[in-house]
């Protein structure tokens, strides 16, 4: 991500929109969604708390008789398989991740991406020009918004931008930062906080500024599947209902997150 995925979600500060909420007709079918681990947006598939977006999708589609199966794999592969129609949707994608995908009219959340350094660093992010003296860690095929995406594309073949890939890309960047092979990494703030807490390393990193504006993120559906437009509308209607009746707020609270 962003963006799944994704610049640090400062506060993955989630904001949803209100509106009418008719339900669709029940169907005996299964919708398959996927992403790389980006907890608390989406967590381990076998966890009792698989992530905010995953629980939201499961509950909304269950109301119209549609089962949701959630899988994890690396982000680049997810985007390829959703684009080909082998998966129904990518969890936590932004428009810049996959502009050809189908999106709801309103985002599920707003992702704030921040820069993180070791505690002994004095560097601060002050726009793209401030990145010149640092070795920056990013994740393959994540969108961080413009102009940061352009900076990554221009420097990813050298030492200034180091691209991690695979299922453990964030952990790789954290290890490189810890051992001085990176000067900074960019990531969603909720994701960093959640991962460091899981590792027993809360407070280890220093936040060195955030990118603005925040990036809207979605459950983004395949552009090649005939059923995608219906799924988009059903999910949009569900988002409206869950915001209006308080179920969204309750879900966020269960993950320690407040609606922005």
Secondary structure, 3 states (H helix, E strand, C coil): CCCCCCCCCCCCCECCCCCCCCCCCCCCEEEEEEECCECCCECCCCCCCCCHHHHHHHHHHHCCCEEEEEEECCHHHHHHHHHHCCCCEEEEECCCCCCCCECCCCCCEEECEEEEEECCCCCCCCCHHHHCCCCEEEECCCCCCCCHHHHHHHHCCCCCEEEECCCCHHHHHHHHHHCCCCCEEEEEHHHHHHHHHHCCCCCCEEEEEECCCCEEEEEEECCCCCCHHHHHHHHHHHHHHHHHCCHHHHHHHHCCCCEC
